[in-house]
Amino acid sequence: MRTPVETDELELALVAACRGDEDGFAVLWRDLHPRVLRYLQVRGDEGPEDLAAETWMHVVRGLPRFEGGLSDFRAWLFTIARHRAIDQGRARSRGLPVVSVADPVEASGRVPVAASAEQDAADHEATARALRLVATLPPAQAEMVALRVVAGLDVADVARLLDKRPGTVRVGVHRALKTLSQTAEREPEGGEG
């Protein structure tokens, strides 16, 4: 859960980014890019890094016209990511070539502060284990969990994005999390099992 200071910082970064401030965009990107990437990985899309980069390219183009707060921005961002993934799937099914784009370079040009190697490894292992667990869910439930938990969208935004009723999303996420909890209890810590 975010502290009010973190939320305020992101709100300010969003306002700045909408005005064309590269530092504001960099703050948003650093916070939300890992979530977008995990969401696309949970969906099982090919080339999630390319899809995430494409998503951010669309965000950059639309940001000057964006209106709304941080929760609106998150919903918009994940809507774009989902549409990019669906478009990629359609192109692949039609046999059309899918052009990959490079990852966006951090707009501010500053190198982010790295976590310790131990912390980075632990975070990576925990994320990989969580993604393996979520991948055991039916695709619709996995996507609901990814949008609700990983992306941090509220129930109403997830419902709109997936064209479902809020109650359906609440129940789906609840059932999925219960299943994940039971699966995690049975799975050894190393993830092999």
C-alpha positions as CSV (number, residue, x, y, z in Angstrom):
1,M,0.0,0.0,0.0
2,R,1.3,3.5,-0.8
3,T,1.8,6.1,1.8
4,P,0.1,9.5,1.2
5,V,3.5,11.0,0.5
6,E,4.3,8.5,-2.2
7,T,0.8,9.0,-3.7
8,D,1.3,12.8,-3.5
9,E,4.7,12.5,-5.2
10,L,3.1,10.4,-8.1
11,E,0.2,12.9,-8.4
12,L,2.7,15.8,-8.8
13,A,4.8,13.7,-11.2
14,L,1.7,13.1,-13.3
15,V,0.8,16.8,-13.4
16,A,4.4,17.6,-14.4
17,A,4.5,14.8,-17.0
18,C,1.3,16.1,-18.6
19,R,3.0,19.5,-19.0
20,G,5.9,17.8,-20.8
21,D,8.3,17.6,-17.8
22,E,10.7,14.7,-18.4
23,D,11.5,14.2,-14.8
24,G,7.8,13.8,-14.0
25,F,7.5,11.2,-16.7
26,A,10.6,9.4,-15.4
27,V,9.0,9.2,-11.9
28,L,5.8,7.7,-13.3
29,W,7.8,5.3,-15.5
30,R,10.0,4.0,-12.7
31,D,7.0,3.4,-10.5
32,L,4.6,1.9,-13.0
33,H,6.7,0.2,-15.7
34,P,7.5,-2.9,-13.5
35,R,3.8,-3.3,-12.9
36,V,3.0,-3.1,-16.6
37,L,5.6,-5.6,-17.4
38,R,4.4,-8.1,-14.7
39,Y,0.8,-7.6,-16.0
40,L,1.8,-8.5,-19.5
41,Q,3.8,-11.5,-18.2
42,V,0.8,-12.7,-16.3
43,R,-1.3,-12.5,-19.4
44,G,1.2,-14.8,-21.1
45,D,1.8,-12.4,-24.1
46,E,4.8,-12.9,-26.3
47,G,7.5,-10.3,-25.9
48,P,6.1,-8.5,-22.8
49,E,9.1,-6.1,-22.8
50,D,8.2,-5.0,-26.4
51,L,4.5,-4.6,-25.5
52,A,5.4,-2.6,-22.4
53,A,7.6,-0.3,-24.5
54,E,4.9,0.1,-27.1
55,T,2.4,0.9,-24.3
56,W,4.7,3.7,-23.0
57,M,5.1,5.1,-26.6
58,H,1.3,5.4,-26.8
59,V,1.3,7.0,-23.3
60,V,3.9,9.6,-24.4
61,R,1.9,10.5,-27.4
62,G,-1.4,10.8,-25.5
63,L,-0.1,12.4,-22.3
64,P,-0.5,16.0,-23.3
65,R,-4.2,15.4,-23.8
66,F,-4.7,13.2,-20.6
67,E,-7.1,14.5,-18.0
68,G,-7.6,13.0,-14.6
69,G,-5.8,11.9,-11.5
70,L,-3.4,9.1,-10.7
71,S,-6.0,6.3,-10.5
72,D,-7.4,7.5,-13.9
73,F,-3.9,7.4,-15.3
74,R,-3.3,3.9,-14.0
75,A,-6.5,2.7,-15.6
76,W,-5.6,4.4,-18.8
77,L,-2.1,3.0,-18.8
78,F,-3.3,-0.6,-18.3
79,T,-6.1,-0.2,-20.8
80,I,-3.4,0.8,-23.4
81,A,-1.3,-2.2,-22.4
82,R,-4.2,-4.6,-22.7
83,H,-5.2,-3.2,-26.1
84,R,-1.6,-3.5,-27.3
85,A,-1.5,-7.1,-26.2
86,I,-4.8,-7.9,-27.9
87,D,-3.7,-6.2,-31.1
88,Q,-0.4,-8.2,-31.0
89,G,-2.4,-11.4,-30.6
90,R,-4.7,-10.5,-33.5
91,A,-1.7,-9.7,-35.8
92,R,0.0,-13.0,-34.9
93,S,-3.2,-14.9,-35.6
94,R,-3.4,-13.3,-39.0
95,G,0.2,-14.0,-39.8
96,L,1.2,-10.4,-39.9
97,P,4.7,-9.4,-38.8
98,V,4.9,-7.9,-35.4
99,V,7.5,-5.1,-35.2
100,S,9.3,-4.9,-31.9
101,V,10.3,-1.6,-30.4
102,A,13.2,-0.9,-28.0
103,D,12.6,-0.3,-24.3
104,P,12.2,3.4,-23.6
105,V,15.2,5.2,-22.2
106,E,14.7,6.8,-18.8
107,A,13.6,10.3,-19.8
108,S,15.6,12.2,-17.2
109,G,18.9,10.6,-18.2
110,R,19.7,9.8,-14.6
111,V,20.7,6.3,-13.5
112,P,18.3,4.9,-11.0
113,V,19.7,3.8,-7.6
114,A,20.1,0.1,-7.6
115,A,19.0,-2.1,-4.7
116,S,21.6,-4.5,-3.1
117,A,22.3,-7.6,-5.1
118,E,20.8,-9.7,-2.3
119,Q,17.6,-7.7,-2.2
120,D,17.4,-7.7,-6.0
121,A,17.7,-11.5,-6.1
122,A,15.2,-12.0,-3.4
123,D,12.7,-9.6,-5.1
124,H,13.2,-11.4,-8.4
125,E,12.7,-14.8,-6.9
126,A,9.5,-13.7,-5.1
127,T,8.2,-12.1,-8.2
128,A,9.0,-15.2,-10.3
129,R,7.2,-17.4,-7.8
130,A,4.2,-15.2,-7.7
131,L,4.0,-15.1,-11.5
132,R,4.3,-18.9,-11.6
133,L,1.4,-19.2,-9.1
134,V,-0.8,-16.7,-11.0
135,A,-0.1,-18.6,-14.3
136,T,-1.8,-21.6,-12.8
137,L,-5.1,-19.7,-12.8
138,P,-7.6,-19.7,-15.7
139,P,-6.6,-16.8,-18.0
140,A,-9.6,-14.6,-17.1
141,Q,-8.9,-14.9,-13.3
142,A,-5.2,-14.4,-13.8
143,E,-5.9,-11.1,-15.7
144,M,-8.3,-9.9,-13.0
145,V,-5.7,-10.6,-10.3
146,A,-2.9,-8.9,-12.3
147,L,-5.0,-5.8,-12.8
148,R,-6.3,-5.7,-9.3
149,V,-3.2,-6.7,-7.3
150,V,-0.2,-6.1,-9.6
151,A,-1.5,-3.0,-11.3
152,G,-3.3,-1.7,-8.3
153,L,-6.5,-0.7,-10.1
154,D,-9.7,-0.5,-8.2
155,V,-12.6,-2.9,-8.8
156,A,-14.6,-0.4,-10.9
157,D,-11.6,0.2,-13.3
158,V,-10.9,-3.5,-13.7
159,A,-14.6,-4.1,-14.4
160,R,-14.7,-1.4,-17.0
161,L,-11.5,-2.6,-18.6
162,L,-12.6,-6.2,-18.8
163,D,-16.3,-5.3,-19.6
164,K,-17.5,-7.2,-16.5
165,R,-19.6,-6.2,-13.5
166,P,-17.8,-5.0,-10.4
167,G,-19.4,-7.9,-8.4
168,T,-18.0,-10.4,-11.0
169,V,-14.5,-8.9,-10.5
170,R,-14.7,-9.0,-6.7
171,V,-15.8,-12.6,-6.7
172,G,-13.3,-13.6,-9.4
173,V,-10.4,-12.0,-7.6
174,H,-11.5,-13.4,-4.2
175,R,-11.8,-16.9,-5.6
176,A,-8.5,-16.6,-7.4
177,L,-6.7,-15.3,-4.3
178,K,-8.1,-18.2,-2.3
179,T,-6.9,-20.7,-4.9
180,L,-3.5,-19.0,-5.0
181,S,-3.3,-19.2,-1.2
182,Q,-4.1,-22.9,-1.2
183,T,-1.6,-23.5,-4.1
184,A,1.1,-21.6,-2.3
185,E,0.6,-23.6,0.9
186,R,1.2,-26.9,-1.1
187,E,4.1,-25.6,-3.2
188,P,7.6,-25.8,-1.6
189,E,9.4,-22.5,-1.1
190,G,11.8,-23.1,-4.0
191,G,8.9,-23.3,-6.4
192,E,9.7,-26.8,-7.6
193,G,6.9,-29.2,-7.0
